[in-house]
Amino acid sequence: MNGGERIARVLHDRGVREIFTLCGGHISPILVEAKRLGIRITDVRDEATAVFAADAYARLTGIPGVAAVTAGPGLTNTITPLKNAQLAQSPVLVLGGATATALKKRGALQDIDQMPLMAPHVKFARAVKRLRDLAPAVVEALETSDTGVPGPVFVECPVDLLYDEEIIRSWYADSMPRGNALADKAVRAYLNWHADRLFGGADRMPPPASESPAVLPRPDAIRDIVRQLATAKRPVMVCGSQALARAADADLVRDAIVKLGIPVYLSGMARGLLGADHELLFRHRRRDAIKGADLVILAGVPCDFRLDYGKQIRRSAKLVSFNLSRRELRLNHRPDHGLLADPGLCLRDLADATTGTPPDRSEWFAELRQRDVAREADITERAAQTGKGVNPLRLCREIDAVLPDDSVLVADGGNAAVWAMFYHKARVPNRILSTFRFGMLGAGMAQAVGAAIACPDVPVCCIIGDGAFGFHPQEVETAVRNKARVIWIVLCDRQWGMVKINQQFMLRPFKTMLFKKLGEHETIKTDLGEIRFDLLAQSMGAHGERVSSAGEFRAALQRALDSGGAAVIHVDVDPVKHMWAPGLIHFKKMHEEPAG
């Protein structure tokens, strides 16, 4: 087998059924053999899209996402989505092309030093130099991506390892000097030796795949935490994506949370684990809950900016942290009980070890519920307001009412992502995608495509701002060509809204703050021109509609669902008065990541 066949065989044997790519000569043998083995090839319009889509596919299926890209600029285009996958702890394999081994550092087309660029953003990086090492390197990469803290990995595949040996030897022969001079003979001897080394050695096809071992908690540590929990009158738990690292065990993790019986905030892929309205589930004012708690349990969640760097945890309170990452386990706030283990298994063991009657926590539950009810009432009040365009909160309410429970929601943009996450109530876990921690725009275009490939039987809805949509609008054509069922709802306010509000709040002179209303202060380069995204979508073969009033939206969304394919709904929104009140405190509250 040539190198392309070896890689495809490894992927197929380990359950990979999808490769995202932008085709190139360096990687063509991988794609040809993968298709022959029944692996679907989804081709996109930008290498960044390939990795974003693979990231979404991995999060939704639990199977490592695979992206194959060509050398040089093809690979450098993957760095931003690779960093996003690293921060999201998503298992993604990037197979990168490279120039022929004999031409390295000789000025060949697309030849750059790729390993230093990739290494900081992946768990594992390997530049393969012999055919016999190619399949084992891919196996090791796949196993590493899903072991411990999941994350992206990279294998560099030189083009002369991927094609048939006869073709490569003929390439080498054509490049050899024909003269009889000693130098010419030396070059021919070297190239023949190099080819022999490239293809020589015993076959090293790897053994069948085995499941990655779980990182188990220590029983003695669990017993200590049980004692703390038994006396806590105001406990609270924040549960994140790591708790569902073993996606097949989601029901067991849910049952453990229910048995523990303490207030819980869900984040990341854990949203929806308890349904939409469970009595233990809370969605708003998470920082206030943590500030008032006497015991805080973080299950796969670090004390980063989303938890105010742990500053709200009282000195008298106990902090318990379960995490697969040693760094995140102790980030910004050292836990009283820190377990470097699978958070889902920790919760299950904790629930199994918990016995007896807990203390009365009814007042604590009532306090948290009152805050949630007040926040929901505030959102409802704002959703009822009217203005020049569609109220985005009312829009999100309509989306929540129409979409089936098992739909996938992708949130992308500044304000648009905040609006989507604040109102949408997930009912099923592993169904919400965002890049909140990385804080980047534009990933939603590709994540929606990857989600549609991963979940072809359910609707995929991407709520996205017009600024974020503008990063990769060409991927609408990708969805059309690959028959991906995606609805992009583009919230068009013709501005970089989150930056604009920041300038209006924080950069106004004091006297302007006193004498001018919000929105009257000049802002710098925050306004955008109008683009008819519905017409753009139609030009690429997708369903496209424009909505300018709230009453039109539900019917438009239903038509997009009924179209059965890719669709774009361009919505003219009037954001400022509905979401922002004067004052930095309110600005900060709206950026607190909602849960549930």
Secondary structure as GFF3:
##gff-version 3
##sequence-region A 1 596
A	DSSP	alpha_helix	3	13	.	.	.	ID=ss1
A	DSSP	beta_strand	18	21	.	.	.	ID=ss2
A	DSSP	alpha_helix	28	36	.	.	.	ID=ss3
A	DSSP	beta_strand	40	43	.	.	.	ID=ss4
A	DSSP	alpha_helix	47	61	.	.	.	ID=ss5
A	DSSP	beta_strand	65	69	.	.	.	ID=ss6
A	DSSP	alpha_helix	73	76	.	.	.	ID=ss7
A	DSSP	alpha_helix	79	88	.	.	.	ID=ss8
A	DSSP	beta_strand	92	98	.	.	.	ID=ss9
A	DSSP	three_ten_helix	101	103	.	.	.	ID=ss10
A	DSSP	alpha_helix	115	118	.	.	.	ID=ss11
A	DSSP	three_ten_helix	119	121	.	.	.	ID=ss12
A	DSSP	beta_strand	124	127	.	.	.	ID=ss13
A	DSSP	three_ten_helix	131	133	.	.	.	ID=ss14
A	DSSP	alpha_helix	134	145	.	.	.	ID=ss15
A	DSSP	beta_strand	153	158	.	.	.	ID=ss16
A	DSSP	alpha_helix	159	162	.	.	.	ID=ss17
A	DSSP	alpha_helix	165	175	.	.	.	ID=ss18
A	DSSP	alpha_helix	182	199	.	.	.	ID=ss19
A	DSSP	alpha_helix	219	231	.	.	.	ID=ss20
A	DSSP	beta_strand	235	239	.	.	.	ID=ss21
A	DSSP	three_ten_helix	241	244	.	.	.	ID=ss22
A	DSSP	three_ten_helix	247	249	.	.	.	ID=ss23
A	DSSP	alpha_helix	250	260	.	.	.	ID=ss24
A	DSSP	beta_strand	264	266	.	.	.	ID=ss25
A	DSSP	three_ten_helix	268	270	.	.	.	ID=ss26
A	DSSP	alpha_helix	286	292	.	.	.	ID=ss27
A	DSSP	beta_strand	295	299	.	.	.	ID=ss28
A	DSSP	three_ten_helix	305	310	.	.	.	ID=ss29
A	DSSP	beta_strand	318	323	.	.	.	ID=ss30
A	DSSP	alpha_helix	326	329	.	.	.	ID=ss31
A	DSSP	beta_strand	337	340	.	.	.	ID=ss32
A	DSSP	alpha_helix	343	353	.	.	.	ID=ss33
A	DSSP	alpha_helix	362	383	.	.	.	ID=ss34
A	DSSP	alpha_helix	392	402	.	.	.	ID=ss35
A	DSSP	beta_strand	408	412	.	.	.	ID=ss36
A	DSSP	alpha_helix	415	423	.	.	.	ID=ss37
A	DSSP	beta_strand	432	433	.	.	.	ID=ss38
A	DSSP	alpha_helix	443	454	.	.	.	ID=ss39
A	DSSP	beta_strand	460	465	.	.	.	ID=ss40
A	DSSP	alpha_helix	466	469	.	.	.	ID=ss41
A	DSSP	alpha_helix	475	481	.	.	.	ID=ss42
A	DSSP	beta_strand	486	492	.	.	.	ID=ss43
A	DSSP	alpha_helix	497	506	.	.	.	ID=ss44
A	DSSP	alpha_helix	510	515	.	.	.	ID=ss45
A	DSSP	alpha_helix	533	539	.	.	.	ID=ss46
A	DSSP	beta_strand	543	547	.	.	.	ID=ss47
A	DSSP	alpha_helix	550	563	.	.	.	ID=ss48
A	DSSP	beta_strand	567	572	.	.	.	ID=ss49
A	DSSP	alpha_helix	576	579	.	.	.	ID=ss50
A	DSSP	alpha_helix	584	590	.	.	.	ID=ss51
###
